[in-house]
């Protein structure tokens, strides 16, 4: 890997990179199968990714015809990395075992270590015999939709494919490593004005937000729509805020501190609700929700939204907020959800749902076309990275703990093969045109 890094830093040609040998092993972050019960009986909050995530050498898998070897320059932390590291809601080795039954090449994923990570930026080192559109030396980012296009269910919307998976979560050989194997249809051009770490943090969360709000598969946000965004400075919320602003809508950002409210204001989001300062208690106990708190929340929303309820609710906390989200949406409005970080078993008052003709829409990551469109907006400088801090690969456990305990704004980048921050900018003039202050708005918060 040292020779590969030297070649990349020296600006080696694609032919020169293709001539370099692929190492027999590489450094990666992973969890172990025989430790899947290490947190048994421990409260979720107290489960520590620093204990379960290991960084060491792993053997290099064989390359399938439709894949590439990727030198991973940088990656990032997502909630699915946290879920894998704390083995919730279940250990991810079951995903790998089911994948292994599909084909000869799929069997490679069944290992006693699960290499994690669902984002990456890097350089293509080698391509499989069936790869057409990419070549060694290409600088790319990776989206995490792992799908087999031989399945007919994948061709209307690949997120509906019977065997759709999230790379690095439901597959092995993820991006938190110096090397990865990636299907060619996961690759996208790296935005030329961004560093490796800035380019690495976007694909999963940016594509997810694009599908939820902009795509025909999502809420189909239009100009003038007001959108309530939970966690509006978080990994997906920060991109959602930008899409609402870019699309001529009004974001109402829900955050948990004055500092996060200030970030939203700098982004151009004027309507902000500090949920911690307001002290909402949507649940009076673990079994009972408090409708009076929903009503207080709705009143606060109308106070910053011109006296109106919101057209769309951008929902992802799940159990703690779904009742309030359904209540807060306007008559005929839409709640679009992609996750359940506070709990999967959600409840809401169906009277406020059916009698006011509201819609609850599910959304999961994004298909290739949506991911590509979202990446293009990053490359155009219309959507900015949410990078707030950068860790080394050896610090991946600490980075995952910060996300687990909601200590991080935006996205946390992880340097993999890249030896330091600030590398990988291919078009500094374009960066100047877009503006350093815009690109680093979260970093400088």
C-alpha positions as a Markdown table, in Angstrom:
| # | Residue | x | y | z |
|---|---|---|---|---|
| 1 | Unk | 0.0 | 0.0 | 0.0 |
| 2 | Unk | 3.0 | 2.3 | 0.6 |
| 3 | Unk | 4.0 | 2.1 | -3.1 |
| 4 | Unk | 0.4 | 2.6 | -4.2 |
| 5 | Unk | 0.2 | 5.8 | -2.0 |
| 6 | Unk | 3.5 | 7.0 | -3.4 |
| 7 | Unk | 2.3 | 6.6 | -7.0 |
| 8 | Unk | -1.0 | 8.4 | -6.3 |
| 9 | Unk | 0.8 | 11.3 | -4.6 |
| 10 | Unk | 3.3 | 11.5 | -7.5 |
| 11 | Unk | 0.5 | 11.8 | -10.0 |
| 12 | Unk | 1.2 | 8.5 | -11.7 |
| 13 | Unk | -0.7 | 7.6 | -14.9 |
| 14 | Unk | -3.4 | 5.0 | -15.0 |
| 15 | Unk | -1.0 | 2.7 | -16.8 |
| 16 | Unk | 1.5 | 3.1 | -14.0 |
| 17 | Unk | -1.1 | 2.5 | -11.3 |
| 18 | Unk | -2.4 | -0.6 | -13.1 |
| 19 | Unk | 1.1 | -2.0 | -13.1 |
| 20 | Unk | 1.4 | -1.9 | -9.3 |
| 21 | Unk | 0.8 | -5.2 | -7.5 |
| 22 | Unk | -2.3 | -5.6 | -5.4 |
| 23 | Unk | -1.1 | -6.4 | -1.8 |
| 24 | Unk | -2.1 | -9.7 | -0.3 |
| 25 | Unk | -3.4 | -7.9 | 2.8 |
| 26 | Unk | -4.4 | -4.4 | 3.8 |
| 27 | Unk | -5.3 | -2.4 | 6.9 |
| 28 | Unk | -9.0 | -2.3 | 7.7 |
| 29 | Unk | -11.5 | -1.5 | 10.5 |
| 30 | Unk | -13.7 | -4.5 | 11.4 |
| 31 | Unk | -15.8 | -6.3 | 14.0 |
| 32 | Unk | -15.2 | -10.0 | 14.9 |
| 33 | Unk | -17.8 | -12.7 | 14.7 |
| 34 | Unk | -16.7 | -14.3 | 18.0 |
| 35 | Unk | -17.3 | -11.0 | 19.8 |
| 36 | Unk | -20.9 | -10.5 | 18.6 |
| 37 | Unk | -22.2 | -11.1 | 22.1 |
| 38 | Unk | -19.6 | -9.0 | 23.9 |
| 39 | Unk | -22.2 | -6.4 | 24.9 |
| 40 | Unk | -24.9 | -8.8 | 26.0 |
| 41 | Unk | -26.8 | -7.3 | 28.9 |
| 42 | Unk | -25.3 | -3.8 | 28.4 |
| 43 | Unk | -27.5 | -0.8 | 27.8 |
| 44 | Unk | -27.3 | 0.5 | 24.3 |
| 45 | Unk | -25.9 | 3.8 | 25.3 |
| 46 | Unk | -23.1 | 2.1 | 27.2 |
| 47 | Unk | -22.0 | -0.1 | 24.3 |
| 48 | Unk | -18.6 | 1.2 | 23.3 |
| 49 | Unk | -17.4 | 1.0 | 19.6 |
| 50 | Unk | -13.8 | 1.5 | 20.8 |
| 51 | Unk | -14.0 | -2.0 | 22.3 |
| 52 | Unk | -15.5 | -3.8 | 19.3 |
| 53 | Unk | -13.9 | -2.0 | 16.3 |
| 54 | Unk | -10.5 | -3.4 | 15.5 |
| 55 | Unk | -7.9 | -2.0 | 13.0 |
| 56 | Unk | -5.5 | -4.5 | 11.6 |
| 57 | Unk | -4.4 | -6.4 | 8.5 |
| 58 | Unk | -7.0 | -8.5 | 6.6 |
| 59 | Unk | -6.4 | -10.7 | 3.6 |
| 60 | Unk | -7.3 | -9.2 | 0.2 |
| 61 | Unk | -10.3 | -10.8 | -1.5 |
| 62 | Unk | -10.3 | -12.0 | -5.1 |
| 63 | Unk | -11.8 | -9.5 | -7.6 |
| 64 | Unk | -15.1 | -10.3 | -9.3 |
| 65 | Unk | -15.6 | -9.4 | -13.0 |
| 66 | Unk | -18.0 | -6.5 | -12.2 |
| 67 | Unk | -15.8 | -5.0 | -9.4 |
| 68 | Unk | -12.8 | -2.7 | -9.0 |
| 69 | Unk | -10.0 | -2.6 | -6.4 |
| 70 | Unk | -10.1 | 0.8 | -4.9 |
| 71 | Unk | -7.3 | 2.6 | -2.9 |
| 72 | Unk | -9.4 | 4.2 | -0.2 |
| 73 | Unk | -8.0 | 7.7 | 0.5 |
| 74 | Unk | -10.8 | 8.6 | 3.0 |
| 75 | Unk | -14.1 | 7.4 | 4.4 |
| 76 | Unk | -16.6 | 8.5 | 7.0 |
| 77 | Unk | -18.7 | 7.4 | 9.9 |
| 78 | Unk | -22.4 | 6.6 | 9.4 |
| 79 | Unk | -25.0 | 5.4 | 11.8 |
| 80 | Unk | -24.8 | 1.9 | 10.2 |
| 81 | Unk | -21.2 | 1.7 | 11.3 |
| 82 | Unk | -22.4 | 2.4 | 14.8 |
| 83 | Unk | -25.1 | -0.2 | 14.6 |
| 84 | Unk | -22.6 | -2.8 | 13.3 |
| 85 | Unk | -20.1 | -1.9 | 16.1 |
| 86 | Unk | -22.6 | -2.3 | 18.9 |
| 87 | Unk | -24.3 | -5.3 | 17.3 |
| 88 | Unk | -27.7 | -3.7 | 17.2 |
| 89 | Unk | -30.4 | -4.4 | 16.4 |
| 90 | Unk | -28.6 | -7.7 | 15.6 |
| 91 | Unk | -25.1 | -8.7 | 14.6 |
| 92 | Unk | -24.4 | -8.1 | 10.9 |
| 93 | Unk | -22.7 | -11.4 | 10.3 |
| 94 | Unk | -26.2 | -12.8 | 9.4 |
| 95 | Unk | -26.2 | -10.4 | 6.4 |
| 96 | Unk | -22.9 | -11.7 | 5.2 |
| 97 | Unk | -23.9 | -15.3 | 5.6 |
| 98 | Unk | -27.1 | -14.8 | 3.5 |
| 99 | Unk | -25.1 | -13.0 | 0.8 |
| 100 | Unk | -22.6 | -15.8 | 0.7 |
| 101 | Unk | -25.3 | -18.2 | -0.5 |
| 102 | Unk | -26.0 | -16.3 | -3.7 |
| 103 | Unk | -22.9 | -17.1 | -5.8 |
| 104 | Unk | -19.3 | -18.1 | -5.9 |
| 105 | Unk | -18.1 | -14.5 | -5.6 |
| 106 | Unk | -20.7 | -13.7 | -3.0 |
| 107 | Unk | -19.2 | -16.5 | -0.8 |
| 108 | Unk | -16.1 | -14.2 | -0.3 |
| 109 | Unk | -18.2 | -12.0 | 2.1 |
| 110 | Unk | -18.6 | -14.8 | 4.6 |
| 111 | Unk | -15.7 | -14.1 | 7.0 |
| 112 | Unk | -15.1 | -14.0 | 10.7 |
| 113 | Unk | -14.4 | -10.3 | 10.4 |
| 114 | Unk | -16.8 | -7.7 | 9.0 |
| 115 | Unk | -14.9 | -4.8 | 7.4 |
| 116 | Unk | -17.2 | -1.8 | 7.8 |
| 117 | Unk | -17.7 | 1.6 | 6.2 |
| 118 | Unk | -20.3 | 2.8 | 3.6 |
| 119 | Unk | -18.6 | 5.8 | 2.2 |
| 120 | Unk | -15.3 | 6.3 | 0.4 |
| 121 | Unk | -13.2 | 8.5 | -1.9 |
| 122 | Unk | -10.2 | 7.0 | -3.6 |
| 123 | Unk | -8.4 | 5.9 | -6.8 |
| 124 | Unk | -9.3 | 2.9 | -8.9 |
| 125 | Unk | -6.4 | 0.4 | -9.0 |
| 126 | Unk | -7.7 | -2.5 | -11.1 |
| 127 | Unk | -10.9 | -3.3 | -12.9 |
| 128 | Unk | -12.6 | -6.6 | -13.4 |
| 129 | Unk | -13.1 | -8.0 | -16.9 |
| 130 | Unk | -16.7 | -6.9 | -17.1 |
| 131 | Unk | -16.1 | -3.2 | -16.1 |
| 132 | Unk | -16.6 | -0.8 | -19.0 |
| 133 | Unk | -16.8 | 2.8 | -17.7 |
| 134 | Unk | -13.9 | 3.0 | -15.3 |
| 135 | Unk | -10.2 | 2.5 | -15.5 |
| 136 | Unk | -7.1 | 2.5 | -13.2 |
| 137 | Unk | -6.2 | 6.0 | -12.0 |
| 138 | Unk | -9.8 | 7.3 | -12.0 |
| 139 | Unk | -10.6 | 9.4 | -8.9 |
| 140 | Unk | -13.9 | 8.4 | -7.6 |
| 141 | Unk | -16.4 | 8.5 | -4.7 |
| 142 | Unk | -18.5 | 5.5 | -3.8 |
| 143 | Unk | -22.3 | 5.2 | -3.2 |
| 144 | Unk | -23.4 | 2.3 | -1.1 |
| 145 | Unk | -26.2 | 0.7 | -3.1 |
| 146 | Unk | -24.9 | -2.9 | -3.6 |
| 147 | Unk | -27.3 | -4.5 | -6.1 |
| 148 | Unk | -27.2 | -7.3 | -8.7 |
| 149 | Unk | -28.6 | -6.1 | -12.0 |
| 150 | Unk | -29.3 | -9.7 | -13.2 |
| 151 | Unk | -32.4 | -9.6 | -10.9 |
| 152 | Unk | -35.4 | -8.2 | -12.8 |
| 153 | Unk | -36.7 | -6.6 | -9.6 |
| 154 | Unk | -33.7 | -4.2 | -9.8 |
| 155 | Unk | -34.7 | -2.5 | -13.0 |
| 156 | Unk | -37.6 | -0.2 | -12.2 |
| 157 | Unk | -35.9 | 1.2 | -9.1 |
| 158 | Unk | -32.9 | -0.7 | -7.8 |
| 159 | Unk | -33.8 | 0.1 | -4.2 |
| 160 | Unk | -36.7 | -2.3 | -4.7 |
| 161 | Unk | -34.4 | -5.1 | -5.8 |
| 162 | Unk | -35.0 | -8.3 | -3.9 |
| 163 | Unk | -31.3 | -8.5 | -3.1 |
| 164 | Unk | -30.5 | -4.8 | -2.6 |
| 165 | Unk | -27.9 | -4.3 | 0.2 |
| 166 | Unk | -25.9 | -1.5 | 1.7 |
| 167 | Unk | -22.2 | -1.9 | 1.0 |
| 168 | Unk | -20.1 | -2.1 | 4.2 |
| 169 | Unk | -23.1 | -2.8 | 6.3 |
| 170 | Unk | -24.9 | -5.7 | 4.7 |
| 171 | Unk | -21.8 | -6.7 | 2.7 |
| 172 | Unk | -18.2 | -7.1 | 3.6 |
| 173 | Unk | -15.1 | -5.2 | 2.4 |
| 174 | Unk | -16.4 | -1.7 | 3.3 |
| 175 | Unk | -14.7 | 1.7 | 3.0 |
| 176 | Unk | -13.1 | 2.1 | 6.4 |
| 177 | Unk | -9.9 | 0.6 | 5.1 |
| 178 | Unk | -6.9 | 1.3 | 2.9 |
| 179 | Unk | -8.3 | -0.9 | 0.2 |
| 180 | Unk | -11.8 | -2.0 | -0.8 |
| 181 | Unk | -13.6 | -4.0 | -3.5 |
| 182 | Unk | -16.5 | -2.1 | -5.0 |
| 183 | Unk | -19.0 | -2.9 | -7.8 |
| 184 | Unk | -18.4 | -0.7 | -10.8 |
| 185 | Unk | -22.0 | 0.6 | -10.6 |
| 186 | Unk | -21.2 | 2.1 | -7.2 |
| 187 | Unk | -18.6 | 4.5 | -8.6 |
| 188 | Unk | -19.1 | 8.2 | -9.3 |
| 189 | Unk | -16.6 | 10.9 | -10.3 |
| 190 | Unk | -14.9 | 12.6 | -7.3 |
| 191 | Unk | -15.9 | 16.3 | -7.1 |
| 192 | Unk | -12.7 | 17.9 | -8.4 |
| 193 | Unk | -12.6 | 20.8 | -6.0 |
| 194 | Unk | -12.8 | 18.8 | -2.8 |
| 195 | Unk | -10.2 | 17.1 | -0.6 |
| 196 | Unk | -10.3 | 13.4 | -0.2 |
| 197 | Unk | -11.9 | 13.7 | 3.2 |
| 198 | Unk | -14.5 | 16.3 | 2.0 |
| 199 | Unk | -15.4 | 14.1 | -0.9 |
| 200 | Unk | -15.7 | 11.0 | 1.2 |
| 201 | Unk | -18.4 | 12.1 | 3.6 |
| 202 | Unk | -21.2 | 12.9 | 1.2 |
| 203 | Unk | -22.5 | 9.9 | -0.8 |
| 204 | Unk | -24.6 | 8.0 | 1.7 |
| 205 | Unk | -26.3 | 10.9 | 3.5 |
| 206 | Unk | -26.5 | 13.3 | 0.6 |
| 207 | Unk | -28.1 | 10.7 | -1.7 |
| 208 | Unk | -30.5 | 9.6 | 1.1 |
| 209 | Unk | -31.7 | 13.2 | 1.5 |
| 210 | Unk | -32.0 | 13.7 | -2.3 |
| 211 | Unk | -34.2 | 10.7 | -2.6 |
| 212 | Unk | -36.3 | 11.7 | 0.4 |
| 213 | Unk | -37.1 | 15.2 | -0.7 |
| 214 | Unk | -36.3 | 15.8 | -4.4 |
| 215 | Unk | -36.7 | 12.5 | -6.3 |
| 216 | Unk | -40.0 | 11.2 | -7.8 |
| 217 | Unk | -39.5 | 8.3 | -5.3 |
| 218 | Unk | -39.6 | 10.7 | -2.4 |
| 219 | Unk | -41.7 | 13.6 | -1.2 |
| 220 | Unk | -41.4 | 15.6 | -4.5 |
| 221 | Unk | -40.7 | 18.8 | -2.7 |
| 222 | Unk | -41.7 | 21.9 | -4.8 |
| 223 | Unk | -41.0 | 25.6 | -4.6 |
| 224 | Unk | -42.7 | 27.2 | -1.6 |
| 225 | Unk | -43.0 | 24.0 | 0.5 |
| 226 | Unk | -42.2 | 24.2 | 4.1 |
| 227 | Unk | -40.2 | 21.3 | 5.5 |
| 228 | Unk | -39.6 | 20.4 | 9.1 |
| 229 | Unk | -36.2 | 18.8 | 9.4 |
| 230 | Unk | -35.3 | 16.8 | 12.5 |
| 231 | Unk | -31.6 | 17.0 | 13.3 |
| 232 | Unk | -31.1 | 19.7 | 10.8 |
| 233 | Unk | -27.3 | 19.9 | 11.3 |
| 234 | Unk | -26.8 | 16.2 | 11.4 |
| 235 | Unk | -25.6 | 13.8 | 8.8 |
| 236 | Unk | -28.7 | 13.7 | 6.7 |
| 237 | Unk | -30.4 | 16.8 | 8.1 |
| 238 | Unk | -27.7 | 19.2 | 7.0 |
| 239 | Unk | -28.1 | 18.0 | 3.4 |
| 240 | Unk | -31.9 | 18.2 | 3.6 |
| 241 | Unk | -31.6 | 21.8 | 4.8 |
| 242 | Unk | -29.5 | 22.6 | 1.7 |
| 243 | Unk | -32.0 | 20.9 | -0.6 |
| 244 | Unk | -34.9 | 22.8 | 0.8 |
| 245 | Unk | -33.1 | 26.1 | 0.4 |
| 246 | Unk | -31.9 | 25.3 | -3.1 |
| 247 | Unk | -35.4 | 24.2 | -4.1 |
| 248 | Unk | -37.1 | 27.4 | -3.1 |
| 249 | Unk | -38.7 | 26.0 | 0.1 |
| 250 | Unk | -38.6 | 27.0 | 3.7 |
| 251 | Unk | -36.7 | 24.7 | 6.1 |
| 252 | Unk | -37.7 | 24.6 | 9.7 |
| 253 | Unk | -34.7 | 23.1 | 11.4 |
| 254 | Unk | -35.0 | 21.2 | 14.7 |
| 255 | Unk | -31.7 | 21.2 | 16.7 |
| 256 | Unk | -30.6 | 20.6 | 20.2 |
| 257 | Unk | -28.4 | 23.6 | 21.0 |
| 258 | Unk | -27.8 | 27.3 | 20.3 |
| 259 | Unk | -24.6 | 26.4 | 18.6 |
| 260 | Unk | -26.4 | 24.2 | 16.1 |
| 261 | Unk | -29.0 | 26.8 | 15.6 |
| 262 | Unk | -26.2 | 29.2 | 14.7 |
| 263 | Unk | -24.9 | 26.8 | 12.1 |
| 264 | Unk | -28.3 | 26.8 | 10.5 |
| 265 | Unk | -28.5 | 30.5 | 10.5 |
| 266 | Unk | -25.2 | 30.7 | 8.7 |
| 267 | Unk | -26.5 | 28.3 | 6.1 |
| 268 | Unk | -29.5 | 30.5 | 5.4 |
| 269 | Unk | -32.1 | 28.7 | 7.5 |
| 270 | Unk | -33.9 | 31.3 | 9.5 |
| 271 | Unk | -36.7 | 29.2 | 11.1 |
| 272 | Unk | -35.1 | 27.2 | 13.9 |
| 273 | Unk | -36.5 | 25.3 | 16.9 |
| 274 | Unk | -34.2 | 24.3 | 19.7 |
| 275 | Unk | -35.9 | 21.2 | 21.0 |
| 276 | Unk | -33.7 | 21.0 | 24.1 |
| 277 | Unk | -34.5 | 24.6 | 25.2 |
| 278 | Unk | -38.2 | 24.0 | 24.5 |
| 279 | Unk | -38.0 | 20.9 | 26.7 |
| 280 | Unk | -40.5 | 18.8 | 24.7 |
| 281 | Unk | -41.7 | 15.6 | 26.4 |
| 282 | Unk | -43.6 | 13.8 | 23.7 |
| 283 | Unk | -43.7 | 10.7 | 25.9 |
| 284 | Unk | -45.1 | 11.0 | 29.4 |
| 285 | Unk | -43.8 | 7.5 | 30.1 |
| 286 | Unk | -42.4 | 4.7 | 28.0 |
| 287 | Unk | -45.9 | 3.5 | 26.9 |
| 288 | Unk | -47.8 | 6.8 | 26.6 |
| 289 | Unk | -47.5 | 9.8 | 24.4 |
| 290 | Unk | -48.6 | 13.3 | 25.4 |
| 291 | Unk | -50.7 | 15.0 | 22.8 |
| 292 | Unk | -50.5 | 18.3 | 24.6 |
| 293 | Unk | -46.8 | 18.3 | 23.8 |
| 294 | Unk | -47.5 | 17.6 | 20.1 |
| 295 | Unk | -49.9 | 20.6 | 20.2 |
| 296 | Unk | -47.2 | 22.8 | 21.8 |
| 297 | Unk | -44.7 | 21.7 | 19.2 |
| 298 | Unk | -47.2 | 22.5 | 16.4 |
| 299 | Unk | -47.8 | 25.9 | 17.8 |
| 300 | Unk | -44.0 | 26.6 | 17.9 |
| 301 | Unk | -43.7 | 25.4 | 14.3 |
| 302 | Unk | -46.5 | 27.8 | 13.2 |
| 303 | Unk | -44.8 | 30.6 | 15.0 |
| 304 | Unk | -41.8 | 30.4 | 12.8 |
| 305 | Unk | -43.6 | 29.3 | 9.6 |
| 306 | Unk | -46.0 | 32.1 | 9.0 |
| 307 | Unk | -48.8 | 30.6 | 11.0 |
| 308 | Unk | -49.0 | 27.4 | 8.9 |
| 309 | Unk | -48.3 | 23.8 | 9.5 |
| 310 | Unk | -45.6 | 22.2 | 7.4 |
| 311 | Unk | -46.0 | 20.5 | 4.0 |
| 312 | Unk | -43.3 | 17.9 | 4.6 |
| 313 | Unk | -41.7 | 16.4 | 7.7 |
| 314 | Unk | -38.2 | 15.0 | 7.2 |
| 315 | Unk | -38.3 | 12.2 | 9.8 |
| 316 | Unk | -35.5 | 9.8 | 10.9 |
| 317 | Unk | -35.4 | 9.6 | 14.8 |
| 318 | Unk | -38.3 | 7.2 | 14.8 |
| 319 | Unk | -40.0 | 6.2 | 18.0 |
| 320 | Unk | -39.2 | 9.4 | 20.0 |
| 321 | Unk | -40.6 | 11.7 | 17.4 |
| 322 | Unk | -43.0 | 9.9 | 15.0 |
| 323 | Unk | -46.2 | 10.8 | 16.9 |
| 324 | Unk | -45.2 | 14.4 | 16.9 |
| 325 | Unk | -44.2 | 14.3 | 13.2 |
| 326 | Unk | -47.5 | 12.8 | 12.1 |
| 327 | Unk | -49.4 | 15.5 | 14.1 |
| 328 | Unk | -47.2 | 18.4 | 12.8 |
| 329 | Unk | -47.7 | 17.7 | 9.1 |
| 330 | Unk | -50.4 | 19.8 | 7.5 |
| 331 | Unk | -53.7 | 18.4 | 6.2 |
| 332 | Unk | -52.7 | 16.4 | 3.1 |
| 333 | Unk | -49.1 | 16.7 | 4.1 |
| 334 | Unk | -46.3 | 14.1 | 3.9 |
| 335 | Unk | -44.0 | 12.6 | 6.5 |
| 336 | Unk | -41.0 | 10.9 | 4.8 |
| 337 | Unk | -38.9 | 8.6 | 6.9 |
| 338 | Unk | -35.6 | 6.8 | 6.3 |
| 339 | Unk | -34.5 | 5.6 | 9.7 |
| 340 | Unk | -35.3 | 5.1 | 13.4 |
| 341 | Unk | -32.3 | 6.1 | 15.4 |
| 342 | Unk | -34.3 | 6.3 | 18.7 |
| 343 | Unk | -36.2 | 3.1 | 18.2 |
| 344 | Unk | -37.9 | 1.0 | 15.5 |
| 345 | Unk | -41.3 | 0.4 | 17.0 |
| 346 | Unk | -43.1 | 3.7 | 16.3 |
| 347 | Unk | -46.6 | 4.8 | 17.3 |
| 348 | Unk | -48.9 | 7.6 | 16.3 |
| 349 | Unk | -52.5 | 8.6 | 16.7 |
| 350 | Unk | -54.2 | 7.3 | 13.5 |
| 351 | Unk | -57.0 | 9.9 | 13.8 |
| 352 | Unk | -54.6 | 12.7 | 13.0 |
| 353 | Unk | -53.3 | 10.7 | 10.1 |
| 354 | Unk | -56.3 | 9.3 | 8.3 |
| 355 | Unk | -58.9 | 12.0 | 9.0 |
| 356 | Unk | -56.5 | 14.7 | 7.7 |
| 357 | Unk | -55.4 | 12.6 | 4.7 |
| 358 | Unk | -51.7 | 12.7 | 5.5 |
| 359 | Unk | -49.1 | 10.5 | 3.8 |
| 360 | Unk | -46.4 | 8.4 | 5.5 |
| 361 | Unk | -43.7 | 7.6 | 2.9 |
| 362 | Unk | -40.8 | 5.3 | 3.4 |
| 363 | Unk | -37.4 | 5.9 | 1.8 |
| 364 | Unk | -34.1 | 4.0 | 1.9 |
| 365 | Unk | -30.8 | 5.3 | 0.6 |
| 366 | Unk | -31.0 | 6.0 | -3.2 |
| 367 | Unk | -30.7 | 4.3 | -6.6 |
| 368 | Unk | -27.8 | 4.9 | -8.9 |
| 369 | Unk | -29.5 | 7.7 | -10.9 |
| 370 | Unk | -30.4 | 9.5 | -7.7 |
| 371 | Unk | -27.0 | 9.0 | -6.2 |
| 372 | Unk | -25.3 | 10.3 | -9.4 |
| 373 | Unk | -27.6 | 13.4 | -9.5 |
| 374 | Unk | -26.8 | 14.1 | -5.9 |
| 375 | Unk | -23.1 | 13.7 | -6.5 |
| 376 | Unk | -23.3 | 16.1 | -9.5 |
| 377 | Unk | -24.8 | 18.8 | -7.3 |
| 378 | Unk | -21.8 | 18.4 | -4.9 |
| 379 | Unk | -19.5 | 18.7 | -7.9 |
| 380 | Unk | -21.3 | 21.8 | -9.1 |
| 381 | Unk | -20.9 | 23.4 | -5.6 |
| 382 | Unk | -24.7 | 23.7 | -5.2 |
| 383 | Unk | -24.6 | 21.3 | -2.2 |
| 384 | Unk | -21.7 | 21.5 | 0.3 |
| 385 | Unk | -20.0 | 18.8 | 2.3 |
| 386 | Unk | -20.9 | 18.5 | 6.0 |
| 387 | Unk | -17.4 | 17.6 | 7.2 |
| 388 | Unk | -16.8 | 18.8 | 10.7 |
| 389 | Unk | -13.9 | 16.8 | 12.0 |
| 390 | Unk | -11.4 | 14.3 | 10.7 |
| 391 | Unk | -10.0 | 11.2 | 12.4 |
| 392 | Unk | -7.3 | 8.7 | 11.4 |
| 393 | Unk | -8.3 | 5.1 | 10.7 |
| 394 | Unk | -6.7 | 4.1 | 14.0 |
| 395 | Unk | -9.2 | 6.4 | 15.8 |
| 396 | Unk | -12.3 | 4.9 | 14.1 |
| 397 | Unk | -13.7 | 3.6 | 17.4 |
| 398 | Unk | -13.6 | 7.0 | 19.0 |
| 399 | Unk | -15.2 | 8.6 | 15.9 |
| 400 | Unk | -18.0 | 6.0 | 16.0 |
| 401 | Unk | -18.5 | 6.6 | 19.7 |
| 402 | Unk | -19.0 | 10.4 | 19.0 |
| 403 | Unk | -21.7 | 9.6 | 16.4 |
| 404 | Unk | -23.3 | 7.0 | 18.8 |
| 405 | Unk | -23.5 | 9.6 | 21.6 |
| 406 | Unk | -24.7 | 12.5 | 19.3 |
| 407 | Unk | -21.6 | 14.6 | 20.0 |
| 408 | Unk | -20.8 | 15.3 | 16.4 |
| 409 | Unk | -22.3 | 17.9 | 14.0 |
| 410 | Unk | -22.5 | 17.0 | 10.3 |
| 411 | Unk | -20.2 | 14.2 | 9.2 |
| 412 | Unk | -17.0 | 12.8 | 10.6 |
| 413 | Unk | -14.3 | 12.0 | 8.0 |
| 414 | Unk | -11.7 | 9.2 | 8.4 |
| 415 | Unk | -8.3 | 9.3 | 6.7 |
| 416 | Unk | -7.5 | 5.9 | 5.4 |
| 417 | Unk | -4.6 | 5.8 | 2.9 |
| 418 | Unk | -4.4 | 9.6 | 2.7 |
| 419 | Unk | -1.6 | 10.6 | 5.2 |
| 420 | Unk | -3.0 | 14.0 | 6.0 |
| 421 | Unk | -5.8 | 16.4 | 5.5 |
| 422 | Unk | -6.1 | 18.8 | 2.6 |
| 423 | Unk | -4.9 | 16.5 | -0.2 |
| 424 | Unk | -6.8 | 15.5 | -3.3 |
| 425 | Unk | -7.9 | 18.9 | -4.7 |
| 426 | Unk | -7.7 | 18.6 | -8.5 |
| 427 | Unk | -9.2 | 22.0 | -9.4 |
| 428 | Unk | -8.2 | 24.8 | -7.0 |
| 429 | Unk | -9.6 | 27.5 | -9.3 |
| 430 | Unk | -13.1 | 25.9 | -9.1 |
| 431 | Unk | -12.7 | 25.7 | -5.3 |
| 432 | Unk | -12.0 | 29.5 | -5.2 |
| 433 | Unk | -15.1 | 30.2 | -7.4 |
| 434 | Unk | -17.4 | 28.2 | -5.2 |
| 435 | Unk | -15.9 | 29.7 | -2.1 |
| 436 | Unk | -13.9 | 28.3 | 0.8 |
| 437 | Unk | -16.4 | 29.7 | 3.3 |
| 438 | Unk | -19.2 | 27.8 | 1.7 |
| 439 | Unk | -17.3 | 24.5 | 1.4 |
| 440 | Unk | -16.2 | 24.6 | 5.0 |
| 441 | Unk | -19.3 | 26.1 | 6.6 |
| 442 | Unk | -19.6 | 23.1 | 8.9 |
| 443 | Unk | -15.9 | 22.7 | 9.5 |
| 444 | Unk | -15.6 | 26.2 | 10.8 |
| 445 | Unk | -18.6 | 26.0 | 13.1 |
